[in-house]
Structure formats: C-alpha cells, structure tokens
C-alpha cells in the first residue's frame, strides 16, 4: 500500500478535512479511556468494597482496559492500512506491530472475560428483606440505578423502596428493585454481545489485511468478508441504539464512535485493495508486448 497522507504534494482540501475528521474521532475515542476509568473506579468502590486484588483488576476496570486496548489496535490498523508503505512493514517494525497487536488481543479477550464476570455477578442475587429500608441510610448499602452506577441510600430516596421486592447482589451490599436489576442484566448482555461481535470483526479484518498484503483479497473472498461484516456491524448498530435508549450517554457515544472509526478502517482497506488492483493492471499492461 502507498501512503495516502494528505500532507504530501498535491493533496486536495476535502481529503485534508476528511483526515482531520477521522483523527478527531480517534482523539474522542482516546478521551473515552479516561471517562471509562472514572466510571469503573466509582463502580468498583461498591462491587469490590473489600478491596481489589490483582486478579480482579480486569473485572473492576473492564471498560477502561478494553477501550485502551481497542484504541491501540485501531491505531495499528490505521498505520498498516493507510499510513505506512507496504515495503516499510518489515524487519523490526513488522515484528513490533505484531507483538503490540498480540498484546492488545490478550487484553481484549481478557476484557471479554471481565464482561462475562460482571454478567454472572449481577445474575447471582439473593432475596433481600428489611423492615424499613431507611434504617440502612448512612451504612454501606447502595442501590442499582443503572449498570455500573450504584447510588447511596439517602433520607430522600429510601422510602421509595419500602414495600417493593428487593434483591441483593451476592457478596456485596448492593440492592436493587426487580425492574432496575433486569435492566442492568440486559445491558450486561448487550456488553457481551458487543464485545463478542467486535472480536469476530477484527478476526475478519486481520484476515483481510493478511490477504490484501499478499494480493489475495479478491473475488468470492471479498464478497464473503463484506457479507459477514455487514451482519456484524448491523448487530453493533442495534447495540448502540439500545444503549442510547436504555443505557447512559457514554456507552452510546463510545459505541457510535467505534462504528465510525472502523468505517474508516474499512475505507482504508477498500482504497488499498483498489490501489493494489490498479498497480497489478498497470504492471500487466507494461509486460504485454501488444501494449508496448
């Protein structure tokens, strides 16, 4: 692939604007690492009230670690499919890219485990009964307002829980109404679906990049790759819409930005494919005596 950075001679203004927009999206995704850290930190103080062991870090900071690994992986895809020349990806640089990518995948897969752990945690509940919920005010008990959002019981809200069937997440002091528990469980399933779909998509993208770098991404392979990814991206779009309706803005915003970001990567691969095909045609033309 030839580098197509818009800062070379003869670039067009619309291309520069497009590149600025693309990298702005990448910056927003990088900023989300911080936002997810704040959210994870606040939630972990309730779900791991007794302290976080080294083995529980991924469970406590799943979204933060997952997002950081994905941002690095996204930048690697950008380098390999757009920025770097094909003949530059070799030697130490090539192995550095491969090693960094492998580490990202380890953290991403580990984050998928973290989402599964959260799913099972909020499905492991016990009936909770107390004469007056307001008697818990000032203690360690909190209640589920939304997934990863646990609020303290106060004199202003405690009476609303009296007379309602309540549940407690096993091993914690987190209580919930049936409605909020079900909503949190559904959002947790959405997280798992989203994470699993992204793993499938990058597996296909890795195959696309591998085949394209060898000039073998063509014909039926292109059609199959596109077809599968259309289905997977559609599922991710539905997940983003669901987050927009039921979840918080950060989850929706992050899901939307990732869809936009990987549209850019898909465009990179498509342009790379067109460029490679064009170069092959030119080489064949120059090698044909009739074309001389």
C-alpha positions in Angstrom: 0.0 0.0 0.0 1.2 3.5 -0.8 0.9 6.1 1.9 -2.0 8.5 1.2 -1.5 11.1 3.9 -3.0 14.4 2.7 0.1 16.4 3.6 2.0 15.3 0.5 2.3 17.4 -2.6 -0.9 17.9 -4.5 -3.4 16.9 -1.7 -7.0 18.1 -2.1 -8.6 20.2 0.6 -11.6 17.8 1.0 -9.2 15.0 1.7 -7.4 17.0 4.4 -10.8 17.8 6.0 -11.7 14.2 5.9 -8.4 13.2 7.6 -8.9 15.8 10.3 -12.4 14.5 10.9 -11.1 10.9 11.1 -8.4 11.7 13.6 -10.8 13.8 15.6 -12.9 10.7 16.1 -9.7 8.8 17.1 -9.0 11.5 19.7 -12.5 11.3 21.1 -12.1 7.5 21.5 -8.8 8.1 23.3 -10.5 10.5 25.7 -13.1 7.8 26.5 -10.4 5.8 28.2 -10.4 8.5 30.9 -14.2 8.7 31.1 -14.5 4.9 31.5 -11.8 4.9 34.1 -13.8 7.4 36.2 -16.9 5.3 35.8 -15.2 2.0 36.5 -13.4 3.5 39.6 -16.7 4.7 41.0 -18.5 1.3 40.4 -15.6 -0.8 41.7 -15.7 1.0 45.1 -19.1 -0.7 45.5 -18.7 -4.0 43.7 -15.3 -4.6 45.3 -15.8 -2.8 48.6 -13.4 -5.1 50.4 -10.6 -4.2 48.0 -9.4 -5.2 44.5 -6.9 -8.0 44.2 -4.5 -8.2 41.3 -6.6 -10.9 39.7 -9.7 -8.8 40.0 -8.4 -5.7 38.2 -9.8 -6.8 34.9 -13.2 -7.3 36.5 -13.1 -3.9 38.2 -11.8 -1.9 35.2 -13.1 -3.9 32.3 -14.3 -1.0 30.2 -11.1 1.0 30.8 -8.7 -1.8 29.8 -10.9 -2.8 26.9 -11.1 0.7 25.5 -7.4 1.3 25.9 -6.5 -1.9 24.1 -9.0 -1.2 21.3 -7.6 2.4 20.8 -4.1 1.0 20.4 -5.4 -1.7 18.0 -7.3 0.9 16.0 -4.1 2.9 15.6 -2.2 -0.2 14.5 -4.9 -0.8 11.8 -4.6 2.8 10.7 -0.8 2.5 10.4 -0.9 -0.7 8.5 -3.8 0.1 6.1 -3.2 3.8 5.5 -0.1 5.4 6.9 2.8 3.0 6.2 4.1 2.0 2.8 3.9 -1.7 2.1 7.7 -2.0 1.7 8.3 -0.3 5.1 6.4 -3.0 7.1 9.3 -5.4 7.5 12.0 -6.4 10.0 11.9 -4.9 13.5 8.9 -2.6 12.6 6.9 -5.6 11.4 7.6 -7.7 14.5 6.9 -4.7 16.8 3.5 -4.2 15.2 2.7 -7.9 15.5 3.8 -8.0 19.2 1.8 -4.9 20.1 -1.2 -6.3 18.3 -0.9 -9.7 20.1 -0.8 -7.9 23.5 -3.9 -5.8 22.6 -5.8 -9.0 21.7 -4.8 -10.6 25.0 -6.3 -7.6 26.9 -9.3 -7.5 24.7 -10.1 -11.2 25.2 -9.4 -10.8 28.9 -11.8 -7.8 28.9 -14.4 -10.1 27.3 -13.9 -12.4 30.3 -14.4 -9.3 32.5 -17.8 -8.6 30.9 -18.8 -12.2 31.4 -17.8 -12.0 35.1 -19.9 -8.9 35.5 -22.8 -10.6 33.8 -22.6 -13.6 36.2 -22.2 -11.2 39.2 -25.4 -9.3 38.6 -27.2 -12.6 37.9 -26.1 -14.0 41.3 -28.7 -12.4 43.5 -30.4 -13.2 46.7 -33.8 -12.0 48.0 -33.4 -9.1 50.4 -35.8 -8.1 53.1 -35.6 -5.4 55.7 -38.4 -3.8 57.8 -37.6 -0.3 56.9 -35.1 0.5 54.1 -34.5 3.9 55.6 -32.8 2.1 58.5 -29.9 1.4 56.1 -29.2 5.0 55.4 -25.7 6.0 56.4 -24.4 2.5 56.1 -22.6 0.7 53.3 -25.7 -0.2 51.2 -26.2 1.2 47.8 -28.7 0.6 45.1 -28.5 -0.1 41.3 -29.6 3.0 39.3 -28.0 1.7 36.1 -25.4 -0.8 35.1 -22.1 0.4 36.7 -24.0 3.1 38.5 -24.6 2.5 42.2 -26.0 5.3 44.4 -26.2 5.6 48.1 -29.4 5.3 50.1 -30.5 8.7 51.4 -33.3 10.0 53.5 -34.8 11.4 50.3 -34.9 8.1 48.3 -35.1 5.3 50.9 -38.9 5.4 51.5 -39.5 4.7 47.8 -38.0 1.2 48.3 -40.3 0.2 51.2 -42.9 -2.4 50.3 -41.1 -3.3 47.0 -39.5 -6.7 46.3 -35.7 -6.2 46.6 -32.7 -8.3 45.7 -29.1 -8.1 46.8 -26.1 -9.0 44.7 -24.4 -11.9 46.4 -21.2 -10.9 48.2 -21.9 -7.1 48.1 -24.1 -4.5 49.8 -25.8 -3.6 46.5 -29.6 -3.9 46.5 -32.0 -3.5 43.6 -35.6 -3.4 42.6 -36.7 -6.1 40.1 -37.0 -3.5 37.3 -33.5 -2.0 37.7 -32.0 -5.4 38.1 -33.5 -6.7 34.9 -32.4 -3.5 33.0 -28.8 -3.9 34.3 -28.8 -7.6 33.3 -30.0 -6.7 29.8 -27.4 -4.0 29.4 -24.7 -6.5 30.6 -25.8 -8.9 27.9 -25.5 -6.1 25.4 -21.9 -5.5 26.6 -21.1 -9.2 26.0 -22.8 -9.2 22.6 -21.0 -6.0 21.6 -17.6 -7.3 22.8 -18.0 -10.7 21.1 -19.1 -9.1 17.8 -16.0 -6.9 17.8 -13.8 -9.8 18.3 -15.3 -11.5 15.3 -15.0 -8.3 13.2 -11.3 -7.9 14.0 -10.7 -11.5 13.2 -12.1 -10.9 9.7 -10.2 -7.6 9.4 -6.9 -9.4 10.3 -7.7 -11.9 7.6 -8.5 -9.1 5.1 -5.2 -7.3 5.9 -3.2 -10.6 5.7 -4.7 -11.5 2.3 -4.5 -7.9 0.9 -0.8 -7.6 1.8 -0.3 -10.7 -0.4 -2.6 -9.6 -3.2 -5.0 -12.4 -2.5 -8.1 -10.5 -1.3 -10.3 -10.7 -4.3 -13.4 -12.3 -5.9 -15.5 -14.5 -3.6 -13.3 -13.8 -0.5 -14.2 -10.1 -0.7 -17.9 -10.9 -1.1 -17.9 -13.3 1.9 -15.9 -10.9 4.1 -18.3 -8.0 3.3 -21.4 -10.0 3.8 -20.4 -11.3 7.3 -19.2 -7.8 8.4 -22.5 -6.2 7.3 -24.3 -8.6 9.6 -21.9 -8.0 12.5 -21.9 -4.2 12.1 -25.7 -4.2 12.0 -25.8 -6.0 15.3 -23.3 -3.5 16.7 -25.5 -0.6 15.5 -28.5 -2.2 17.2 -26.5 -2.5 20.4 -25.5 1.2 20.2 -29.2 2.2 19.7 -30.2 0.1 22.7 -27.5 1.8 24.8 -28.9 5.1 23.6 -32.3 4.2 24.8 -31.6 2.2 27.9 -28.0 2.9 28.9 -26.1 6.1 29.6 -24.7 8.5 27.1 -21.1 7.4 27.4 -21.9 3.9 26.3 -23.9 5.1 23.4 -21.3 7.7 22.4 -18.5 5.2 22.6 -20.3 2.5 20.6 -21.2 5.1 17.9 -17.6 6.4 17.7 -16.2 2.9 17.3 -18.6 2.2 14.4 -17.5 5.4 12.7 -13.8 4.6 13.4 -14.0 1.1 11.8 -15.8 2.5 8.8 -12.6 4.5 8.2 -10.6 1.3 8.5 -12.9 -0.4 6.0 -12.4 2.5 3.7 -8.6 2.2 4.1 -8.7 -1.4 3.1 -11.0 -0.8 0.2 -8.8 2.0 -1.1 -5.7 -0.2 -0.5 -7.4 -3.0 -2.5 -8.3 -0.7 -5.4 -4.8 0.7 -5.4 -3.2 -2.8 -5.5 -5.5 -3.9 -8.2 -4.7 -0.8 -10.3 -1.0 -1.4 -9.8 -1.3 -5.0 -10.9 -3.2 -4.0 -14.1 -0.6 -1.4 -14.9 2.2 -3.9 -14.5 0.4 -6.5 -16.6 -0.1 -3.8 -19.3 3.6 -2.9 -19.3 4.5 -6.5 -19.6 2.2 -7.2 -22.5 4.0 -6.9 -25.9 0.8 -5.7 -27.5 0.6 -2.8 -25.1 4.2 -1.7 -25.7 
